[in-house]
């Protein structure tokens, strides 16, 4: 939706949200009866709650994309707010390309709109006038994924994690279904929200997901999104910049304290891949030794697909010595490796190489030839370094 269009509908949505959705409606009359509702039919016809959550999760995963619009509300800072720039009740309009691409416009009823783009671990944001032409607006600035911890690309994860699933009853003032709808609720126990939180999904007469609400009784926050366009083509490019790696919270002092004196990292990755995570694992592979774990993944492939390259870096004196495969060498590094493509091997590449100072263990779904190219790019670890994408690998 264009910025001007969002501004035009925002006042209406704000008024409706403040008047009913957030406060509830004391009039319980006119709701559907239990007998008329498939989820509560005495004979058990229709979807049960677990089937309903599984169904809408499958719709999103198989569709790969969806559109959302509605409101997000918070009295105070919360992970449910779409970024840290706007406060209070916010109208949002966005698109999601799974697993981790989001484009969102957020409007608070004033004269500014905040535009956010998420691609993998990278976040870009900019603020503009509601009358601005997005093509000529101010350039994006880097944002922080922490400001979008509860962004809409996580909806499939919420659906899969919901527990205590139940059909929503007509007496529920806030989320009672219409006669041609089915609604189901579940509980999310999310660290970002510091306690159990309710999620409510609405399915239309054909069983298609049309709405999601996330909120907690007694707390002044709520997300209320209408869902549409499941499976429609969605193009959410990186805003004129390279892909961005995860914010690496591992510093030189941490590595020195861990006893990893000469850590390394990849400076090249396959096209579309990023450094998704980095952390230090203490007392591994044994007491007194620590490992720097580097997790590289493609941003547009669901994690469940298993595409990965895990690189574990330890001081050579700490590295285990049991063989992992036939002899293998890359530049000044030597060791052993087993190719994912070898007959009888279970579909992943595994190996370990060392230069006598640092040992690197690797596990990947990539073939050994591709891994060898990437290992040839190893360089001293730098938390600010972003690998270069290399075409033709993976």
N, C-alpha and C positions, 0 to 999 in steps of 0.2 A: 504494500500500500504506500502511496506517496505521502510525503510529510503533510501536505495540505489536507489530504483526505483524513488522515489520523486526527488532525486538529479539529476537523469539522464534526466528527462523531464523538470526540472525547468528552465534551461537556455533557452530552446525553448519557454516556456510559457512567461518568462520574456521579451524576444525579441519581441514576438507577441504583448504582452500587451503594451509595450512602443511604439511600432510602430503604433498601430492602435486603440486599445480599449480606451486608455486614451486620446489620442489626437484627435480622430475622423478621418474621411476620407473625403476629399473634393470631391471625385468622387461620385456623386449621381446617376449615370447612372446604368441601369441594374436592378433596383429594381422592385418589383411586382407592377402591376397596381391595382387601387382600385377595379376594376371589378373582378380581379382574387383572391382577398383576402376575405375569408368568413366573417371576422369581419367587412368588409366595403362594403359588397355587397349591391347593391341598393335596393334589396328586403328584406334586413335584415336577410338573412340566416346566420346560424352559431351562435356562442356565442356572446352575447353582453358583454361589459366589466365587468359588475357586475356578470354575470353568469360565466365568465372566472375566476375571482378571487375566487368565491365561489367553483368552480369546483376543482381548484388546492389545495385550502385549504382542501376540503373534501378528496382529494387524499392523502395528507400527514397525516391527522388525522386518516383516516381509515387504511392506510398502517402502521402507527406507527413508521416508520424508513425510512431513506434515506441516500444516499451517496452524498457528494459534493466535488468539486475540482475546482480550478481556482486561482484567484488572489484577493488580498486586497491591496489597495494602500492608503497611506496617507503621505502628506508632513510633518505634525506635529502630535502630539499625538491626537488620536481621538478614540471614542468608537467603531468605525468600524474596528480598527486594532485588529487582533487576539492575543491580549496579549501585554504587555509593553516591551518585550525583543527585538523584532525585529522592524526595522523601514523601511520606504520607501516602495518599491513594494515587496510584499510577495506572494509566491506561497503556497497555502494551499490544503490539502487533508484530508478529514475527514468523519466520520460517525456520524449519529444522531439517538438515540433511544428516541422517544418522551415519556413523555413530556420534561425531562431535563437530558438527558445523551448525552455527546459529547466526541469523541476522535478525535484529530486533530494533524497533523504534519504541521509545518510552516517553510518555507525555504526562505532566502533572497538573494540567489545567492552566498553566501560565503561558509564557510566550516562547518557551524553549522545548526542544526535543533532544533527547539523547539517543544516538545511534550506536549500537554495539554489534560487532562482528566477532564471532568465536570460530577459530579453525584449530582443531586439536587443542593443545595446551595454550595456544596464543589467543590473546584478547586485545581488540582494538576498540576505542571509543572516541566519540566526538560529540560536541554539543552545538546545536544550531537553532536559528529562529524557526518557528513553525512555518513561516512563509518562504524559507530558503529553498533553493534548488539544490538537491543533494549532489548534483554533478559539479556544482561550483562552491560548495560549502567548504569550511575549513578542513584541513587534512586531519586524518585520524592521528590519535596519540596512543601509545601503548597502554593497555589496561592491565589489571591483575585478575587472574582466574579466581582469586579469593573473593572478588567482588561479585562474581557470577557463580558461586558454588552451587546454587540451586537453579541453574539455567535449564531451559526446556529440553535440551538434549539429554538430560538425565531422566526424563519421564519413563522410558522403558525400564530403567533400573529401579525406579520407585514402584512401578507396577509389579516387578518381579520380587521385590523385597517386602511387599505388604503382607501383614499377618492379620489374624483375627478378622477374616473376611466375612461380611454379612450383607444381606439385602437391606436396603434402606426402607424404613417403614413410612407410611403416609403421615404419621404423627410427628415426624422429624421436620420441624418448622423450616430449618435452614436449607435442607436438601431433598425435600419430598419430591418424588418423581411425578411427571405428568402421566396421564393415562396411557399414552403411546410410548412411554420410556421405561427403561429399567435402570435402576441405580443400585450401586453396591459400594460399600465402604470397607476400608481396611486400616490397619495401623502401621505407621512408619516409625521406626526407632532410629532417627538420624542424629549423628553427633552434631551436625550443623545447627539443629533446632533444639538441642539440649533436652530431649525428652520425647515421649511418644506423641505422635502427630497423626491426625486423621487425613486420609485421602479418600475422596468420593469420585467414582467414575460413572458417567451416564452413557447408556447405549440406546440407540434409537430402535424403532420397531424391527429393523433388519439386523440388529446386533452390532452396529457400527459405533465406535467410540465418537461421542460428540462433545463431551465436556469433562473437565477435570477440576476438582477443587482440592486444595491442600490447606489445612489450617488446624488450629487447636483450640478447643473450648476454653474460654476464659482468657485467651491471649489475643491481643489486638493485632493480628496479622492474618492474611488470607490471600491465597492465589486462586483465581477463578478464570479458567481458560476455556473458551470454545475451541474445539478441535475440528479441523476440516482438511480437505485436500490430501488425505492420506495416500501416498504413492505418487502424487503429482511430481513432475520433474522440478527440481529445486537446484539453482545454481548459486552457491554462496562462495565466491572466490576470496582468497586472502587479499586484503586491501592494498594492493600495489607493493607488497613486500614479500620477503621470503617467509617460508614457514617458520614458526617460532617454537623453540624447545620449551620443555617444562622449566619453571623457575627452580634452578638447582640450589638447594639449601645446604650444600656441602662446601666448606671453605678450606683454605690451606691449613688453618689451625686445627680443624677437625681431622684432617688427614694425617697431620704430624702427630696429633695425640693418639690416633689409631695405629700409628706405627707403619703407615704406608708412605714411605719416603719418596718414591718416584712414581706416582700414579699417572696413568695414561687414559686416553679416551679416543674414540673414533672421530676423525675430522671429515669423513665421507659416509653417507648413508644412501640407500636406494631412493629414487624419486618418490616423494610422498611420505617418507618416513621421518620421524623426529626422535629425539631423546625424550621419552615419555616420563621417565622417573630416574632419580639417582639417590642413593642412600648408603650409609655405612652400616654394615652388620658386624657388631662387636663379637669377639670370641668365636670367630669363624674364619677358617675351617677348624680351628682348635683354640683352646684357651691361650690368651696372650697375643693372639693374632686377630686382625680385623680385615674385612673385605669391603671394597668399594664396588657396589652393585650399580650397573648401568643398564637400563632397560630401553631398547630401541624398538619402535613399532610403527606400522603405517597408520595414518590418522583416519583414513576412510574405509577401514576394514574393521568390523566389530571385533573386540578382544576375544570373543568366544571362538572366532575362527582360528585363533592360535598363532597367527603370523607374528614372529618375534625374533629378536636377536638379543640375548642376554650376555653381557660381558661382566665377568667378575675379576677384579684386580686386587692382587695381594702382593706383599713382599715375597721375594723368591724363597727366602728361608722358611716361609710359612706354607708355601704351596705343597699340596699332597704330591706323592710320587707314583701312585699306581697308574699304569698305562691306560689310556682312553682309546687307543686305536693304533693304526700303523704310523710310522714316522711321518712328520709333517714339518715344513719350514716355510717362513715368510720373511724375507730380508734377513735381519740379524736375529730373528726369533726362531726358535726350534722347539719341537716337542712331538706331539702325536695328535691325530684327529681321525674321526670316523665320518664319512660322507652320508648325508641324508638319502642320497640316491643309490647307495650301495644295496644290492639285493639282500634281502633278509634283515635289513636294519629298519627300525620302527619309525622312519619318516622324519628324523631330525638330525642335524649335524651337531657333533659334540667334539670338543678338543681342548688342548691346553698347550700354550707356548710360553717360553721365557727367554730373557736375555741375560739371566744370571742375577739381575737386580730386582726385576718385577716379573711376576707371573700373571698371565691372562688366561682365564678359562672362558670358553664361549659355548653357548648352546643356541641353536637357531633352526628355524624351518627353511632357511635358505640353503642352497647347495654349497658344498665346500669351496668350489671355484669362486662363487660370489663372496663368501666369507673371507677368502684369502685376499681378494681385492680390497675389502674393507679393512682387514687387519693391517694391510700395507699402509693405511692412512693414520695409524696410531701415532699420537703426539702427546706431549705433556698435558696433564689435565688442567683445564681452565674453565671455571664455572660459567664464564660469560661467552664461551665459544659455542657457536652454532655450526653443526656439520653442514658441509656442502652436499646438495643432492646430486646423485650420479645416475644418469639414464642407463637403461640396459641391464640393470641388476634386479633380481627378485622376480 
